């Protein structure tokens, strides 16, 4: 079948390569040197799902009407990317694989004539260099939808599950909130330049990460969110975590680090910093801050993490571990 992938970065590029390897006719969009590399040499995928070079059609926008579109840009780029390809999206199922809480709402606003499906990728994928994508840790992709029309989501799940572990979750909002807890690993690597495993191994940074996760979970419970089970996290376990003191709660990021394995995981936010691009921190930790504000609450740990990531974006200079700890002490 013909599949269009808007945003062939770390996540979108991996999905594109896997679909191409399975025999699908894939067209992708990309920018700059990455686009040139794909046009010249294809997408070279390595890592947990094997090695493969996908020779795919590539351009700055899609040029033909596909049977399924997958939008895998950063959260802040998704609406513009949908607008750029809108003439080919009407009447086509659109799967938005994206972090944060607003993927389905924003996509529906941008392309009201499409069936919008939400997606969450739990595999760890890194953009190594133009045209080079490495999957450092395998994991399932979760799909969901809002409303009663489930056929497009089932269709997309069937296509993806044939090439990578994929499941349909009934409580997609809850899954987004659970993934938001997982995504709390991203901010501190982006601030320090360290891998997620190195951050978690540092006692004081691990304590900050634990505090941000606990704040995330408490805000969700205050908003009556029912967490969906994924990545080993579920409603009951997160309820217990929200009540634990920080010194015990640090077992959660430690568990996540163990699941990552030994290959350094930079996290998607650090990857953006390293490429000189704006991060999606406002859709990650920033989403917790906004949710807290709606409940007339504060989320000071997440707010400080957002502030520090933006500081590194602007300066291009990472903070030392001691500097980060000092910012939170004050």
C-alpha positions as semicolon CSV with decimal commas, in nm:
position;residue;x (nm);y (nm);z (nm)
1;X;0,000;0,000;0,000
2;X;0,103;0,364;-0,041
3;X;0,205;0,530;0,288
4;X;0,305;0,891;0,335
5;X;0,523;0,983;0,633
6;X;0,543;1,350;0,724
7;X;0,860;1,399;0,926
8;X;1,113;1,121;0,869
9;X;1,325;1,195;1,175
10;X;1,421;0,952;1,450
11;X;1,070;0,808;1,492
12;X;0,924;0,870;1,148
13;X;1,240;0,750;0,974
14;X;1,238;0,424;1,168
15;X;0,872;0,361;1,084
16;X;0,935;0,448;0,719
17;X;1,223;0,200;0,695
18;X;1,025;-0,080;0,858
19;X;0,725;-0,025;0,629
20;X;0,951;-0,011;0,324
21;X;1,124;-0,333;0,428
22;X;0,781;-0,500;0,442
23;X;0,713;-0,402;0,082
24;X;0,497;-0,090;0,124
25;X;0,539;0,200;-0,118
26;X;0,661;0,477;0,113
27;X;0,702;0,849;0,052
28;X;0,853;1,069;0,324
29;X;0,909;1,436;0,393
30;X;1,224;1,576;0,550
31;X;1,434;1,893;0,548
32;X;1,788;2,011;0,483
33;X;2,080;1,769;0,480
34;X;1,857;1,487;0,604
35;X;1,635;1,522;0,298
36;X;1,936;1,528;0,065
37;X;2,082;1,218;0,228
38;X;1,755;1,027;0,197
39;X;1,718;1,128;-0,169
40;X;2,075;1,019;-0,245
41;X;2,117;0,710;-0,028
42;X;1,786;0,625;0,142
43;X;1,717;0,584;0,513
44;X;1,976;0,360;0,680
45;X;1,817;0,192;0,982
46;X;2,025;0,008;1,243
47;X;1,976;-0,119;1,595
48;X;1,713;-0,323;1,774
49;X;1,507;-0,406;1,464
50;X;1,798;-0,497;1,242
51;X;1,979;-0,319;0,962
52;X;1,808;-0,207;0,644
53;X;1,843;0,071;0,387
54;X;1,505;0,197;0,269
55;X;1,504;0,354;-0,076
56;X;1,200;0,577;-0,047
57;X;1,063;0,874;-0,239
58;X;1,145;1,191;-0,045
59;X;1,070;1,562;-0,069
60;X;0,979;1,866;0,136
61;X;0,608;1,779;0,098
62;X;0,411;1,474;-0,015
63;X;0,346;1,456;-0,389
64;X;0,086;1,181;-0,415
65;X;-0,226;1,081;-0,229
66;X;-0,149;0,788;0,004
67;X;-0,379;0,534;0,166
68;X;-0,240;0,617;0,512
69;X;-0,050;0,921;0,638
70;X;0,174;0,915;0,944
71;X;0,272;1,251;1,093
72;X;0,584;1,209;1,307
73;X;0,715;1,563;1,342
74;X;0,792;1,733;1,671
75;X;0,476;1,848;1,845
76;X;0,534;2,216;1,770
77;X;0,577;2,146;1,396
78;X;0,277;1,919;1,342
79;X;0,008;2,173;1,253
80;X;0,225;2,351;0,997
81;X;0,332;2,017;0,849
82;X;-0,032;1,911;0,815
83;X;-0,121;2,242;0,649
84;X;0,170;2,200;0,404
85;X;0,029;1,863;0,292
86;X;-0,340;1,932;0,343
87;X;-0,452;1,891;-0,018
88;X;-0,351;1,523;-0,003
89;X;-0,485;1,447;0,345
90;X;-0,859;1,500;0,306
91;X;-1,042;1,169;0,333
92;X;-0,723;0,984;0,429
93;X;-0,661;0,834;0,775
94;X;-0,394;1,042;0,949
95;X;-0,194;0,886;1,232
96;X;-0,017;1,146;1,448
97;X;0,269;0,983;1,639
98;X;0,358;1,251;1,889
99;X;0,436;1,322;2,251
100;X;0,225;1,547;2,471
101;X;-0,149;1,574;2,521
102;X;-0,275;1,775;2,222
103;X;-0,187;1,567;1,915
104;X;-0,541;1,461;1,820
105;X;-0,701;1,798;1,897
106;X;-0,445;1,996;1,700
107;X;-0,455;1,758;1,403
108;X;-0,836;1,764;1,390
109;X;-0,827;2,143;1,382
110;X;-0,569;2,144;1,104
111;X;-0,733;1,873;0,891
112;X;-1,102;1,843;0,982
113;X;-1,169;1,630;0,673
114;X;-0,944;1,347;0,793
115;X;-0,993;1,062;1,036
116;X;-0,732;1,143;1,303
117;X;-0,561;0,866;1,499
118;X;-0,330;0,927;1,792
119;X;-0,003;0,740;1,829
120;X;0,261;0,704;2,101
121;X;0,598;0,547;2,027
122;X;0,766;0,374;2,320
123;X;1,069;0,257;2,124
124;X;1,389;0,463;2,162
125;X;1,520;0,592;1,832
126;X;1,811;0,824;1,760
127;X;1,893;1,044;1,461
128;X;2,266;0,976;1,426
129;X;2,336;1,187;1,118
130;X;2,156;1,274;0,793
131;X;1,994;0,956;0,664
132;X;2,109;0,747;0,964
133;X;1,856;0,625;1,221
134;X;1,938;0,389;1,510
135;X;1,678;0,217;1,729
136;X;1,846;0,181;2,069
137;X;1,559;0,004;2,244
138;X;1,262;-0,180;2,095
139;X;0,915;-0,113;2,232
140;X;0,555;-0,108;2,117
141;X;0,364;0,174;1,955
142;X;0,022;0,255;2,100
143;X;-0,267;0,386;1,892
144;X;-0,594;0,544;2,002
145;X;-0,875;0,773;1,899
146;X;-1,139;1,008;2,033
147;X;-1,508;0,942;1,961
148;X;-1,691;0,636;1,837
149;X;-1,531;0,580;1,497
150;X;-1,266;0,314;1,562
151;X;-1,227;0,164;1,214
152;X;-0,945;0,400;1,095
153;X;-0,748;0,331;1,413
154;X;-0,792;-0,044;1,373
155;X;-0,683;-0,016;1,010
156;X;-0,366;0,176;1,102
157;X;-0,288;-0,061;1,390
158;X;-0,316;-0,361;1,157
159;X;-0,075;-0,204;0,906
160;X;0,185;-0,113;1,168
161;X;0,157;-0,429;1,374
162;X;0,274;-0,628;1,074
163;X;0,612;-0,450;1,087
164;X;0,655;-0,347;1,453
165;X;0,476;-0,422;1,783
166;X;0,158;-0,209;1,784
167;X;-0,156;-0,217;1,993
168;X;-0,479;-0,021;2,014
169;X;-0,558;0,131;2,355
170;X;-0,915;0,229;2,447
171;X;-0,813;0,502;2,693
172;X;-0,581;0,707;2,475
173;X;-0,588;1,017;2,698
174;X;-0,474;0,800;2,987
175;X;-0,201;0,655;2,767
176;X;-0,082;1,006;2,678
177;X;-0,053;1,091;3,046
178;X;0,136;0,769;3,119
179;X;0,374;0,844;2,830
180;X;0,416;1,195;2,971
181;X;0,553;1,038;3,290
182;X;0,798;0,835;3,079
183;X;0,895;1,149;2,887
184;X;1,006;1,311;3,212
185;X;1,343;1,150;3,139
186;X;1,398;1,398;2,853
187;X;1,444;1,737;3,019
188;X;1,753;1,680;3,234
189;X;1,960;1,519;2,954
190;X;1,874;1,821;2,737
191;X;1,989;2,057;3,014
192;X;2,312;1,872;3,098
193;X;2,411;1,699;2,774
194;X;2,421;1,366;2,959
195;X;2,243;1,049;2,855
196;X;1,927;0,950;3,039
197;X;2,117;0,668;3,208
198;X;2,389;0,908;3,330
199;X;2,129;1,148;3,468
200;X;1,949;0,871;3,654
201;X;2,280;0,743;3,794
202;X;2,346;1,086;3,950
203;X;2,174;1,087;4,294
204;X;2,072;1,454;4,300
205;X;1,961;1,468;3,936
206;X;1,766;1,145;3,988
207;X;1,591;1,310;4,282
208;X;1,490;1,606;4,063
209;X;1,362;1,372;3,794
210;X;1,163;1,177;4,051
211;X;1,010;1,501;4,181
212;X;0,905;1,603;3,829
213;X;0,747;1,262;3,769
214;X;0,561;1,272;4,099
215;X;0,437;1,623;4,023
216;X;0,317;1,501;3,683
217;X;0,127;1,210;3,838
218;X;-0,031;1,420;4,113
219;X;-0,157;1,679;3,863
220;X;-0,307;1,402;3,650
221;X;-0,489;1,251;3,947
222;X;-0,614;1,595;4,048
223;X;-0,761;1,621;3,697
224;X;-0,927;1,278;3,736
225;X;-0,709;1,112;3,474
226;X;-0,717;0,732;3,462
227;X;-0,372;0,619;3,357
228;X;-0,350;0,357;3,082
229;X;-0,106;0,070;3,132
230;X;0,208;0,099;2,923
231;X;0,586;0,073;2,967
232;X;0,534;-0,115;3,293
233;X;0,335;0,172;3,447
234;X;-0,031;0,155;3,544
235;X;-0,299;0,330;3,749
236;X;-0,236;0,144;4,072
237;X;0,142;0,167;4,060
238;X;0,138;0,538;3,980
239;X;-0,110;0,600;4,261
240;X;0,135;0,440;4,505
241;X;0,424;0,634;4,348
242;X;0,239;0,964;4,397
243;X;0,220;0,897;4,771
244;X;0,576;0,777;4,827
245;X;0,855;0,996;4,967
246;X;1,113;1,096;4,709
247;X;1,384;0,866;4,840
248;X;1,169;0,561;4,769
249;X;1,010;0,702;4,454
250;X;1,354;0,713;4,291
251;X;1,310;0,344;4,221
252;X;1,085;0,442;3,927
253;X;1,351;0,622;3,717
254;X;1,600;0,354;3,821
255;X;1,362;0,093;3,677
256;X;1,331;0,295;3,357
257;X;1,710;0,313;3,325
258;X;1,734;-0,065;3,358
259;X;1,478;-0,105;3,078
260;X;1,687;0,120;2,850
261;X;1,986;-0,114;2,862
262;X;2,348;-0,009;2,820
263;X;2,326;0,188;2,496
264;X;2,327;0,558;2,594
265;X;1,981;0,707;2,543
266;X;2,002;1,082;2,477
267;X;1,626;1,132;2,469
268;X;1,447;1,322;2,195
269;X;1,486;1,663;2,359
270;X;1,866;1,640;2,376
271;X;1,871;1,523;2,015
272;X;1,691;1,843;1,916
273;X;1,935;2,055;2,120
274;X;2,232;1,878;1,959
275;X;2,098;1,960;1,611
276;X;2,037;2,323;1,700
277;X;1,660;2,281;1,675
278;X;1,384;2,398;1,906
279;X;1,269;2,124;2,139
280;X;0,917;2,007;2,220
281;X;0,967;2,076;2,591
282;X;0,653;2,294;2,597
283;X;0,452;1,988;2,492
284;X;0,616;1,768;2,755
285;X;0,691;1,929;3,091
286;X;0,506;2,237;2,970
287;X;0,189;2,029;2,931
288;X;0,206;1,946;3,302
289;X;0,242;2,314;3,388
290;X;-0,061;2,407;3,175
291;X;-0,271;2,124;3,317
292;X;-0,183;2,240;3,667
293;X;-0,282;2,597;3,584
294;X;-0,626;2,480;3,464
295;X;-0,673;2,322;3,805
296;X;-0,546;2,640;3,976
297;X;-0,240;2,453;4,097
298;X;0,133;2,494;4,052
299;X;0,391;2,259;3,901
300;X;0,716;2,429;4,006
301;X;0,954;2,143;3,924
302;X;0,823;2,104;3,572
303;X;0,813;2,481;3,525
304;X;1,182;2,507;3,625
305;X;1,276;2,226;3,385
306;X;1,098;2,406;3,100
307;X;1,282;2,726;3,190
308;X;1,623;2,555;3,194
309;X;1,569;2,373;2,864
310;X;1,479;2,704;2,700
311;X;1,790;2,859;2,855
312;X;2,008;2,589;2,695
313;X;1,824;2,632;2,364
314;X;1,906;3,002;2,367
315;X;2,266;2,980;2,491
316;X;2,380;2,659;2,327
317;X;2,565;2,574;2,647
318;X;2,481;2,285;2,876
319;X;2,467;2,328;3,253
320;X;2,683;2,121;3,485
321;X;2,523;1,882;3,730
322;X;2,616;2,118;4,013
323;X;2,460;2,416;3,836
324;X;2,134;2,229;3,781
325;X;2,114;2,117;4,143
326;X;2,188;2,473;4,255
327;X;1,906;2,613;4,042
328;X;1,658;2,384;4,215
329;X;1,796;2,457;4,560
330;X;1,730;2,826;4,508
